[in-house]
Amino acid sequence: MYTFKTTDKEIVNDFNRRNPKGHIFQTSYWADLKKEWEAKYLAGYKDNGEIVLTAVILLRKIPYINKYIGYIPRGFTCDYTNRELIEEFTAYLKTYSKENRISFITLDPDIHLRENEVEVGEEYRNMFLNLGYISNISKNFENIQPSFVFRLKFDMTKEREERKKETFNNFTSKTRYNIKVACDRGLSVEVYDKNNITEEIIDKFYDIMIITGKRDNFIIRPRQYFKDMICRLGPHCRLYMVRYNYEIDYKRLQMKLKSQMENRERLMKKKSDIEETLNREGEAAENLKLRKKLDDIEKRLDDAERQIENFKEKIDSISEYKDKKDMYLSGAIYLNYAGKGWYLYGASHNILRDTMPNFLMQWSMIQDSIDLNCYMYDFRGVSGDLSPENPLYGLYKFKKGFNGDFVEFIGELDLVSDRLVHKMFRFVLPRFRRIRGKLRNNNRESIRVAPKFF
């Protein structure tokens, strides 16, 4: 038997910090960020007083009726192998919902259903379904939290620098190459938290976020939300900004151009010498090797010419940025808590995309996760539809290049007290919002209304 009751936020935070299932979304830091919600803190205890479960429930009043909807982000924190505990807490939640006029509570536990498309957690999903929870399955991003993510795990038995080296070497060759391209092209990463963040940097990040929203057709959060996140989540939240340096990029391209032009001169000299020899000695059989060598030089000359033109074009393409300072190409919000790191929000500019800023940004967050002694880094959402025709396939391919585990969670689960209200929110409102979004799209550029209510 277990006892459940409301508790203090400090107790919940401490338990999440110590428990393997602890999550920053299940702390008061995250709850304080959600100012439009009312947070309730619950805890479960053994008979001897040992704490075994905590849950942060975010409540929001439904307009015009005296009822609420609830959300437990990433599920309650506990040992999910303890079926008795889950059963008793579910019974408690049902009573708690009726006493507090909560129409339904949604949770999306951090429990893996599949890893790299191999089933590992069907028993947990069935457990919840047998207890009366209703499952909401989504392949893309219709749910509150993504159902599919990539996660990197680090070998904690090795030294930090060895962990970094091993992690980098496990990336695909294309990903490693793109990280090196970013460094060569003059990109650097700046890291901000509540101690050094400025209004100017927040503006820079938000400007890129607006560009991203228009390009990828989604609605972005207000600027103040990102500022609050950085400041309220304190040492657990960072802003990463990738900066472009024209001088470094220009000098590197000029050096490569000069090198290829010198290579062309050497090849032309060799070609001329061989042609002179062949003209002098005629079609002698012993000159067949020279002719093959001449063919090879001509191919290398053609390649050098292409490289020269390519570098000239790149130098010309970056000329418009010569006098621009403080140029940022991408940014990301990063969270870390209790040995875990998360890439939460990302934004990228439309310009200079061939400098590969997002690859360097991810690598920087991964390295910092290792320095913070995290055992896991979460790339967050990708689509579960792995068809190359899916518009989200590029995001999947980008994150897959870092060679993390492809994880599917057991998904969203609703514990329903009022079926009529639940049906309205799950079926009627999303359909209305999709229709409204289509109508808006006819009159306004690049706005997509997501079928969510949280």
N, C-alpha and C positions, 0 to 999 in steps of 0.2 A: 504493500500500500504506500502511496505517495501523497504528500500534502502540497497543494498549490495555492499561491496567494500573490497579491501585488507586493512589489518590493522597491527598493531604491535603485536609481540608475547606476550608482557606483558599484553595486553588487553585480548587476548585469554586465557592466564593462569589464570588471575583473574576471568574471567567469568566462567571457568571450576571449579574453586575452590568454587564458590558460587552457581552454578546451580545444581539441583538434578541429572541431567543427565551428570554432569561433569565426565570426565574420564582422567586418566593420559596419555592414548594413544592420547588424543586430546590436548596435551600441547607441548610447545617448548622443554621441557626436553626430551620427547620421540623422537621428530623430530630430535633433535641434536644427538641422539644416532644412528639414521639411516643415517650414513654418505654418503651412496651410493645414497641417495635420495635427491631431492631438495624440500624443504618445502615452501608452500604458506599458508598465514594466511588470512582468510576471516571473515567478520563480517556482521551481519544484524541488521538494526536499524528501529525503528518506526519513524514516521514523527516528533515526539517530541524529537528525539535523543536518546531514550532509547535503549540500546543494548538488542537484543532478541535471537541472534544466533551467534555461531562461528563455524568455521571448519578449521581444519588443513588438507591440501591436500598434500600428499607425491607424488612427480612426479619422474618418471624414464624414461630416453630416451631409445627408442627402437633401438637396434643396426642396423646400415646401412640405416635407414630411418629417416627422420626428423619429427618424431612423438613421443608422450609420452603415457604412461599409468599412471593412477592416483589411489590413494588409500586414503580413509578417514577412518582410523582405528576406529572401534566401532561407526562409524556414526558421524554426526555433532551434536553439543550440542545445544539443544533447547527444547521447549515444543512441543512434537509430537502430542498433541491433537489439536494444532493450524494448521488445514489443510491448511488454506490460506497461512500461512507462509511457509509450506512445498512446496506447489504448486509454489509459487513465487521464492523460492530459487532453486527449481529444474529447473525452466525456466532460471534462472540466470546461473546455472551450465552448462546447454546446450550451452548457448551463450559463457560462459567462456571457455568451452572445445574447441569450434570451433576457438575462437580467439587465443588460446594457443596450438593448434595442439594436443589436448589430445584425443586419440582414444576412450577411455572409462574410466570411474571412478568407482571403486568398493568401496562399503561401507557395513559394517556389524553392523547395529545399535544395541545399548544395549536396545533392546525392547523384552520383553518376549512374545513368541508366546504361550507357554504352561508352566504351573507350576504344577509339580507332575502329568503330563499327562492330565491336565485339560486345555482346550483352554481359553486363556485370551487376546490374541492380534491379532486375525485374521483380524480385521478391519484395523490395521496398515499395515499389509502385503498387503492387498488388495488395500489400498491407494497408496502404492508405485507401485504396479503392474499397477494400473489404470493410473499412471503418466508416464508409459513407462519404468520403471525399469525391468530388467530381473533377475529372481530369480535363484540362484544356491544352490541346496539342497544337503546336505551331512549328512550321518548318523555317519561317523567316523571322521577322521581328514584330509580330503582332502582340506578343505577350509583354508583360511588364519588364521582366529580365530576359535576356537571351537564353534560349534552350540549348544552343550549340555554341561552344567556345573552343579555343585552342589553349592548352596549358603546358607550360614548361616546368619540369621538375628538376631540381638541382641535387647533385650527389653531395650530401652534407658531410660525408666522411673525408672529403678532400679540402685542401686549402683554397681560399677564395680565388687567388689568381689562377690556380689549376682549374677551378670550377668555370671561371670565365673562358679560359682557353678551350676546355672541353666543350662548353656550350657553343662557342663560336665555330669550332671545327665541325660540329654536328649540323650547322645550317647547310642548306643546299649551296652548291658552288655559285649559283646565280645570286643568292642573297648575300653571300660573303663578298662577291664582286661588287654588288651595288653599295654595300657599306663602304668599301674602299673608294668607290667612285665619289661618294658623298664627301669623304675626307679630302680626296684629291681636288675636288671642285670648290674647296674653300668654305665648307659648311662647318659650323661648330654648334654645340648645344649649350644653352643657358638654362639653369635650374633656379626656380623661384619657389618660396614658401611664404608663410605669413610674416616672416621676419624681414624679407627683402623685396616683397612684391610692391609694385608701384601702379598707380592708376594708368600710366602710359603703357606699361606692359600688358595690363588687362585689356586696354583698348586695342593693342596690337593683336592679341589673341582673339578678341571678339570680332575684329574686322575679318580675320581669316575664317572664323567660324561662320560668319554671314556668307562669305564666298562659298564655303563648303556646302552650306544649306541650299543655296541657290543652284549650285552645280549638281548636287546629288538629290535634290528635290525632297527635303525634309524640313520640318519646323524646328528652329533652335530655341533654346531656353534664353531668358533675359540675361543681359550682362551681369546684373546684380547677383544672379544665382551662382555664377562662376566665382565671383569675388567672395561671396559668402562661403562657398565651399572651401576655397583656399584658406580663408581666415578662421572659419569655425572648426574645420577639421584639423587645424593646427599642425603638429609634426607629422600627421598621417597623410597629408595631402601636399602634392607638389605640382607646379606648372612647368612643363618643359617647352622651350622655344628653340627652334632651329634657325640659326642666323646665317645669312649669305654674305661672303666677303668678295667683292668684285676684284680687288687687286690680286688676291691669291689665285682666283680662278683665271684671270687674264694672264698672269705670269706663267701659270702652268700650261695654258693652251698655247701661249707663244713659244714656250720651251719645246713643247711637243711638235709644233709647226716647224720650228727651226731644225729639230732633230730629223723630221721626215724630209725636209728640203735638202739637208746634208746627205741623208740616205739616198735621195733621188740622184744627187750629183755623183755619188760613188757608183751607183748602178749604171748611170749613163756613161761614165768613164769606162767601166768594165765592158759594157755593151759595145762601145766604140772600139775598144782594143780587140775584142773578139771579131767584130765585123771586118776590121782591117786585116787581121790574120787570115780570115776566110777568103777575102778578096785577093789576097796575095798568093795563097796556096791552092785556091780553086776547090774542086769537089773531091779531093782525096778522101779515101775511106777512113783514114786516121782522124779526120776532122768531124766525124759523126758526134763524138763526145762534146766537141765545141758547140755544135749546133744545138744539142740538147741543153747545154748550159746557157746558150743564148735564149732559148725558149723560156727557160726558168727565170732568167733575168728580166725578160720582157713582162712576164706575169708579175714579178715583184715590183717592176716599175709601174704597172697599172695599179697595183694595190697602193703604192706610195702616192700616186696621183690622187686616188680616191681619199686617202687619209689627209692629204694636204688640203683638198677642197673641203673636207669635213671640218677640219680645224679652222679654216678660214670662215666657213659659215657659222661655226659656233662663236668665234671671236666677234663676228659681225652681229650675231643675235644677242649677245650680252652687252653690246655697246650702250644700249639705252639705260643700263643700270650703273654706268660709270660714276656718276655723281650722286647716286642715292645712298644714303646712310641708313643704318638700322633696318635693314631689309630682313624680314622674317618670312620663312617659307612654310613652316608648319608648327603646330603646337599640340600639346596633349596634357590632359589632367590625369595624374597618377595617384593611386592610393596604396598605402601599405599598412598592415595591421596583423599582429600575432603571427608573424612568419610568412605572410602572404603579400604579394604585390599584384595590383590590378591596373591595367590600362583602361581608363573609364571613358574619357571623351577625346576625340581627335579632330584636328582641322588641318587643311592643307590649301595652299595658294594654287592658283591656276598657272602661275608663271614658273619657269625654271624647274619644271618637273623632272627633267632629265638629270638633275643633280642628285636625285634620290634622297630627299630629306627625310621621308618617313622611315626608310630603312635605318638611317643613323639614329633617328629619334627612338625607335624601338630598341635598338642595341644599347643606347644610353640608359633606358629604363631597366633593361634586363641586367646590365652591369650594376646599377645602383641597387637593384633588388638583391643581388648577391652580396654587395657591400653591407646591406641592411640585415644580412643573415636570413633572408627569406628562403624557404625551401621550395617555393612555387611562385611562378609568374603567370598571370592570367591575361591573355590577349583580348578577352571578352568576345563579343558576338560575331558569329558568322552564320550564313544560311545553312540549313540542313539539307537543302536541295542542291546536290552537287553536280547538277547538269551544267555543262559549259554555256548553255543558252540562257541560264539564269542571270539576270542583270547583276546579282550579288556575287557571281562566281569569282570576279576579280579580287574581291576582298578575301574570299576563302583562299585563293591561290597565293596572295601576298602573305597571309599569316601562316599558311602551310609551309612556306619557305623557311621558317625558323624552326621547323621540325619538332613542334610540340605535339602533345597528344590531342587528338580530335575527340572532344568530350560532348556527349549528349546527356543533359540532366533529365530527371524524371518529369520535369515540367511543372506547370502551374496546377494547383489543386485548390478547389473551393470547398469550404465547409459551410453549408447553406442552412440558414434558419428560416428565411423568407423566400420561397421559391419564385413568387411573382416579381419581387424586386430583383432577384438574381437573374431571372430571364430578361428583364428589361435592360439590365446593364450588360449582359453577355451577348444578347442577340439584337435587341431593338436599337439601342444607342449606337453600337458599332456600325450597323447598317445605315442609320441616319447620317453618321459622320462621313461614311464613304461617299454617300450621295452629295452631301454638302461639300466635301472636298473636290469632287468632280466639277460641281458648279463653280466653285471658286477658281479652279484651274482654268476654266474658260475665260476668266476675267483677270486673273492675276498670275504672274509668272512664278513657276517653281515652288508651289506650295502643296504639300501632301499632308492631309489630316490623318494621323495614325489612329486606328481604331482602339484606343485605350481610354481608360477612365481614371488611371492613377498618374 
